[in-house]
């Protein structure tokens, strides 16, 4: 039996687009921090001994961590969206909001302030992880 994609999968497609927002937000924060703190390319982080190392590295780390999690979340949201489009779309949007807050909090220079955004994003990525397996079973049983 061929797999049919429900029209509601359009919500997932829109949510995937929304998940790009934190990437752009983080990139802008890093670009501004590079200029403000004088951290030049190709350095990913401020060099040892840099006067504003912790402050810059916190901005960069918030963005970098989001990039590290982006691909798996998009893959899980898209895959689980084949079986559960509305739930997957909602969770992808929650993840995007959480990641913006994560980046904002981390960019304060106090790594502890990333926790709220981390919690919100994990309220989305953990369910997406499990939903991916439930979706696989649902598709296989169809």
Secondary structure, DSSP 8 states (H G I E B T S, - for coil): ------TTHHHHHHHHHHTTHHHHHHHHHHHHHHHHHT--TT-SS--TT-TTHHHHHHHHHHHHHHHHHHHHHHHHHHHHHTT-HHHHHHHHHHHHHHHHHHHHHHTTT-GGGGHHHHHHHHHHHHHHHHHHHHHHHHHHH-
